[in-house]
Structures are given as C-alpha cells and as structure tokens.
Amino acid sequence: MDKNLIIAPSTDPCPIGELIDYARDILREGADWIHCDIMDGKFVERKTFDEIVLSLLSKRVNSVIDVHLMIEDPIEKLQAYAKAGANYITVHYEALKGTIATINAINKIHELGCKAGLSIKPNTPVSAIENFLPFVDIVLVMSVEPGKSGQPFIQESLSKIAELSQLREQNEYGFKIEVDGGINEQTAGAVASLGADILVVGSAMFNAPDRMALIRKLKSINN
C-alpha cells in the first residue's frame, strides 16, 4: 500500500483563543487539512464554535477546511458554513430526517461549491448509508461517541472501515474514508491498513510534545 494518508488535526480540544496559532503551527509542521469540529450543544452535549469563528480561521490559514457538523438541523446551516470558508462539509446521518433529507443535504452541499461528507456514529451500521455512497465525497466513521475529545478508539470501528473499503472497490465509488476518534500512533496503522484515507487526530496531536514528529510518523505508515 503506497497511498498518501491525509493528516487532519482537529480543532477539538484546542481552546478557541489559541485556534489560529495552533492551526498555523500544525500546518507548518506538516499537517494537510484542518478538521473543524462544530458542536451545537444539542446533537451532542458540548458546544464548540460557529461559522463566525470558522470564517476568521479560514481567512488566516492556507489549508483545506474540513467541517464536521455535529449539530441538529444541519441543512439550515450549510450555506453559512460554506460562506465561512468550508471546503468539505460533513453532516451526520443521524441528524437528518430520512432519505429525502439526506439526499437534499448532499445536493445542497455540492450546490454551494463544497465537497459533501456523511458521518455515522459508532452504533450506526454502514448498511444505513449504503444507498448514499455513490453521491458523497467522504464517509466519516466516528470511532468514538461524538462530543468529547480524548476517548479511546472503539475497536468495532475497524469492521466498518473494511466494509466501506470493500464497497468502494466493488462499485468503483470515489469517496474517501475518514476516521475520527482515538487516532494516535497505536491505532493509526490498523485504520490505514483497512483503507482509511484521512486521519483526524485530536487529543493525540494537541498534547503531543513533538507534533512534527507525530505527523511524520503518521504519514510514514503506508510507506
């Protein structure tokens, strides 16, 4: 396997006041994307930041902005986040109200000029989103329960990654597999070997004593 992994450090758990400096630092140290965890305190218990902060961030860093909306009624906020500078917008399957709403969300994200992602929580099977796979650019597998940084990786997530990879290959789909939750030096290898393309790294990156070394180590996994 010789594909290049995309390393996308998360804005969570970085304090908002440090966000721009942190993003600039990790990009200088070799990160590829900035993964922005947006929580509204409703879909998940915690609340992070909104499109106003995202707009400030996107104007001050030169990076792909990968927005992960962990919010209720995401369709209502898509335009705001696209305008704020998102390149990718990922919505949760569980936050949408059925097939029509899911298709509408994917279509609207594309109409706004962004790449569209669909995320599933640990208890949601791949089969729940199988019909949407031809239309998305990213499938985000949550390998922890969304809403709290620093949780341990849920091992059952590995079978989801393998299933998505198999479906992608069999049907020649074009989506990337992104994995978020508990990603570190110990878990990244298994995730990448099963077909993941994008690794979201939260606490392990923010707390790393040498972030450049961690990024290099993660990037070297498939080489």
N, C-alpha and C positions, 0 to 999 in steps of 0.2 A: 504494500500500500504506500503510494507516494503522493497523495494529495496533501495540499497545504491546509492545515487547520486554521480557522479564523478564531482569534482570541478576542473575546468581547467582555472586558471587565464591566461589572455592574456598578451603577451609581449607588446602589444599596450595599453596604451600610455607611457610605460617606456622608458626613454632615453637609447640609446644603451650603453653608458658608465656605466650605472647602472644595466644593464640587468642581469649579472651573480649574483651580490649580491642580486638583487630583487628576482630572481628565487630561490636562496638558502633560502632566508628568508621565502618566502611563502610556500615552501616545508616543512621547519621546523615547520611552523605554521599550517600545516595540509592539504595543497593543494595536489591533487592527480596527476595531469598532468600539463605540461607547454604547453599552446596553443600558437604557434608561427604564428603571422600574417605576411605573406610575401606579400608585395605590390611592384609593379614594376613601378608605375607612369604612366602606360599605361592602364591597365584594370581598375584601379582606379586612381584618380588624385595623391594620395600620394605615396611616396616611403619609405619603411622601410629598411629592411636589406636583405642580400642574404645568400647563402649557406656557405660562409666563416664565417660569424658571427654565423650561426647556428651550424657549426662544433665546434667552440670554446665553445659555450654554452653547447652542448650535451656532450662534454668531461668533463665538470666541474660540472654538476649536475647529480644526480641519480634520473631520472624521466622518465616517458613516454613523448616523444616529439611528440606533435600533431601539424603537419604542415598544415597550411591553405594557399594554394597558390591563391592569388588574382592577377594573372599575365596573360598576353597574352601568347598563345602557351605553355601551361604548360607541354605538353608531352616532349618538348625539355629539360626541366629542371628536370624531375623526377629522373633520375639517380644521378644527382648532389645532390639533397636533400636527397635521400636515403643514399648515401655515407656519407653525412654530419651528419647522425645520426637520421633521422626521423624514428619513429615507425609507425605513421599514416601519410598518405599524402592525403589531401582533395583537389580536383580540382573543379572549378566552371563549372557547366553545360553550362553556358552562354559563357564561354571562349573556348569551344570545338566546332568543326565544324560538328555537326550532330551525328547520331547514331554510325557510324563506329568509329569515333574519340573518342567518349565517351567510347565505349567498349574497344578500344585499350588502352586508358589511364588507365582504371580499371585493365585490364590484365597486363599492364606493371608494375603498382604499386605492384601488387601481385608477379610478376616475380622477382622484386627487393627485395622481402622479407618483404615488408611493408603491413600494413592494408590500404584498399582503402576507401576513402570517396568521396561523391559527394555533392556539395553545390548548393543551389538555392537562388537567390536574392528575395527580397520581392514581386516583380511583376511576378515572375515565379511560375506557379501553380505546385502542386505535380504531376498532370497528365503528365507533361512534362518529368518526370524522372521515371514514374511508371514501365516502362519496364526494368529499370536497378536495381530495388530494390533487386532482388534475388542475385545480384553479388557484392553488396557493403557491407562494414563493418560498415560504418557510413553514415547517411544523416545529413548534416549540414544545418539547417534552419537559414538563416540570418533574424533576427528580426529588423534590421536597414539596411539602404543602406550601402554596404561595402565601406570602405575607410576612415572613420572618427570615432574616438572614442568619447564616451560621448553623443551619440544621444539617444533620448527617444525610448522606446520599441514600435514597431508597433503592435497594438492590433490584427490586422488581421492575424498575425503570429500564433495565438493560434489555428485557424481552421486548419492550415497546420499541426501542431503538432498532433492534434486529428486525422486528416486524415491518416497521416503516421502511427500512433499507431494502428489505425483500420486495415489498410492494412497489417501491420506486424503481428497482431494477426490472422487475417483471413487466411493468407497464410503461417503462421509459418516461416516468414523470420527472419534472425538472426541479422539484422543491429541495431546499436544503434542510437538513435535520439539525436543530439547535437544542442544546440541553442546558438546563438551568437548575442549579441546586446541588450543593455539596460537591462541586467540582474543585479538585485540588490535584496535587501530584500523584496521590494514591488512586484516585478514581478516574482520572482523565484517560488513561491508557485503554481501559476496558470500553469506555464510551466511544472513543475514537475507532477502536478496532471493529466495532459493530456498525460503523457507518456514519457517526456524527460528523458534521462539517463545522459547526460553530459551538464553541465552549464559552458559556457565560460563567465568569469567575467573580464571586462576590467577596465574602469574608477572607478567603484564602489570599486574594490579591491585596485587599486593603490592609490586611495585617502582616503581609509578607515583609520580612526585614530587608530583602533584596528583590524588589519587584522585577527588575530587568532579568535577573537570573531565573525567576519563576516563569516569566514569559518565554524566555529562550528554551527552558526545559519543556514547557507545554508544546511549543512549536516543533520541537525535535521529535515528538512522539512517533509520527508516521515516517520519519526519515532515517 
